Amino acid sequence: MKRRIHLSRLLLIGLPIILVISILSIFCFQLFKPQEEQKEDHSQSSISSITLEKFLKTSMEPVGQTMYVWGGGWNKEDTAAGEETKTIGISRQWKTFFEEQDSNYNYENTLYQIHDGLDCSGYVGWVIYNTMETESDHDGYVMLSGEMAQTYASYGWGTYLTKDQVKDYLPGDIMSNEGHVYIVLGSCEDGSILLVHSSPPGVRICGTDNFGTCTSQAITLADQIMREHYPEWYEKYPDCVVDASYLSDYDQFRWNTKTFSDASSLQTCSANQIKDLLFKD
């Protein structure tokens, strides 16, 4: 006589088997899925843990020891990021080359000595790579300066404004046009901004000029920082002034908090507060 198999018994036996099969299927998918998908997952998880504070502190590392070199940071073909801007850490050659120079350094004599220093887009690309990446030799972030703000926004990293839409400047903003690119460190009460960039003679902190007077709160602050914290550089290259076009002729990229978390609310900080954060005694 056949025994009747109850549905409840089938479920009792079948559910654990289905559960085991499901777990094995998920494991195998993760193990054998395409490398590009794995890379994307890793990239997203890495970016979510990065802070605006890390970005700003990383931007300080080449300051006062890296000369401006046209093409510096690019590859030999001059088409994308070069070896140094796809490497974690500072190139020793940058400091060596800086120490060989005197106060009469002329970047026109060092064009395309790509391993000796950084140009403006090479510098910003290096900062982003060394903030976002944890290993060398991934794709880099160096491109023409005029493309940087809009391209980074297209990645979903933040927002983009054309120069006529720019109303304010917050720490971490990337300002770019066809001739140059720089990073905002903060704004001062008089409307001047403190910034960091690679511009002849090299990577340095500067302040914007007010009304062509070569004076502003940001210039005073930049001069103080470079004199106190980068004395070897300041002795050769004491100029910390950039003109007022830096406040009118640049498109703007601003990081969102999904890309760079900002638990310390650094985007609300003044230039003086950012200075205190970056140069704690």
BELPE-V653706 format. One record per pair of residues at least 12 apart in sequence whose C-alpha atoms are under 8 Angstrom apart, sorted by the first residue. I is the first residue (numbers start at 1). J is the second residue. Records with the same first field share a line. If there is no record, write none. Layout:
I=J ; J
//
This chain:
46=132 ; 133
47=132 ; 259 ; 260
48=258 ; 259 ; 260 ; 261
49=260 ; 261
50=131 ; 132 ; 259 ; 260 ; 261
51=260 ; 261 ; 262
52=172 ; 260 ; 261 ; 262 ; 266
53=262 ; 266
54=131
55=127 ; 128 ; 131 ; 172
56=171 ; 172 ; 185 ; 278
57=278
58=127 ; 130 ; 131
59=124 ; 127 ; 196
61=90
62=90 ; 203
63=203 ; 204 ; 205
64=202 ; 203 ; 204 ; 226 ; 230 ; 232 ; 233 ; 234
65=94 ; 95 ; 98 ; 99 ; 203 ; 233
66=94 ; 95 ; 97 ; 98 ; 117 ; 118 ; 202 ; 203
67=94 ; 97 ; 98 ; 116 ; 117 ; 118 ; 198 ; 200 ; 201 ; 202 ; 203
68=107 ; 117 ; 118 ; 119 ; 120 ; 198 ; 199 ; 200 ; 201 ; 202 ; 203
69=107 ; 110 ; 111 ; 112 ; 113 ; 114 ; 116 ; 117 ; 118 ; 119 ; 202
70=107 ; 108 ; 110 ; 111 ; 112 ; 113 ; 114 ; 118 ; 119
71=111 ; 112 ; 113 ; 114 ; 118 ; 119 ; 122
72=112 ; 113 ; 114 ; 115 ; 116 ; 117 ; 118 ; 119 ; 122
73=85 ; 114 ; 115 ; 117 ; 118 ; 119 ; 121 ; 122 ; 123 ; 125 ; 126 ; 142
74=114 ; 122 ; 142
75=114
76=114
79=143
80=140 ; 141 ; 142 ; 143
81=122 ; 125 ; 139 ; 140 ; 141 ; 142 ; 143
82=140
83=137
84=115 ; 126
85=122 ; 123 ; 125 ; 126 ; 129 ; 140 ; 141 ; 142
86=126 ; 129 ; 136 ; 137 ; 138 ; 139 ; 140
87=129 ; 130 ; 135 ; 136 ; 137
88=129 ; 130 ; 133 ; 134 ; 135 ; 136
89=130
93=115 ; 116 ; 117
94=115 ; 116 ; 117
97=116 ; 117
102=236
103=236 ; 237
105=201
106=200 ; 201
107=200 ; 201
117=202
118=198 ; 202 ; 203
119=198 ; 199 ; 202
120=145 ; 180 ; 181 ; 182 ; 197 ; 198 ; 199
121=142 ; 143 ; 144 ; 145 ; 180 ; 181
122=142 ; 143
123=197 ; 198 ; 203
124=142 ; 181 ; 182 ; 183 ; 197
125=140 ; 141 ; 142 ; 143
126=141 ; 142
128=141
129=141
144=178
145=176 ; 177 ; 178 ; 179 ; 180 ; 181
146=176 ; 177 ; 178 ; 179 ; 180 ; 181
147=176 ; 177 ; 178
148=176 ; 181
149=174 ; 175 ; 176 ; 251 ; 252 ; 253
150=253
152=253
153=253 ; 254
157=255 ; 256 ; 258 ; 259
158=253 ; 254 ; 255 ; 256 ; 259
159=253 ; 254 ; 255 ; 256
160=251 ; 252 ; 253 ; 254
161=251 ; 252 ; 253
162=250 ; 251 ; 252
163=248 ; 249 ; 250 ; 251 ; 252
164=248 ; 251
166=251 ; 252
169=184 ; 186 ; 187 ; 193
170=184 ; 185 ; 186 ; 187 ; 254 ; 267 ; 268 ; 269
171=183 ; 184 ; 185 ; 186 ; 187 ; 266 ; 267 ; 268 ; 269 ; 271 ; 274
172=184 ; 185 ; 254 ; 255 ; 267
173=185 ; 252 ; 253 ; 254 ; 255
174=252 ; 253 ; 254
175=250 ; 251 ; 252 ; 253
176=250 ; 251 ; 252
177=249 ; 250 ; 251
181=197
182=195 ; 196 ; 197 ; 198
183=195 ; 196 ; 197
184=196
185=271 ; 274
186=269 ; 270 ; 271 ; 272 ; 274
187=218 ; 270 ; 271
188=217 ; 218 ; 270 ; 271 ; 272
189=217
190=216 ; 217
192=207 ; 208 ; 209 ; 210 ; 216 ; 217 ; 218
193=207 ; 208 ; 218 ; 271
194=206 ; 207 ; 208 ; 218 ; 219 ; 221 ; 222 ; 271
195=207
201=237
204=226 ; 240
205=222 ; 225 ; 226 ; 240
206=218 ; 219 ; 222 ; 223 ; 240 ; 241 ; 242
207=219 ; 220 ; 221 ; 222 ; 240 ; 241 ; 242
208=241 ; 242 ; 243 ; 244 ; 246 ; 247
209=241 ; 242 ; 243 ; 244
210=243 ; 244
211=244
212=243 ; 244
214=241
218=271
219=240 ; 241
221=272
222=240
223=238 ; 239 ; 240
225=275
226=238
//
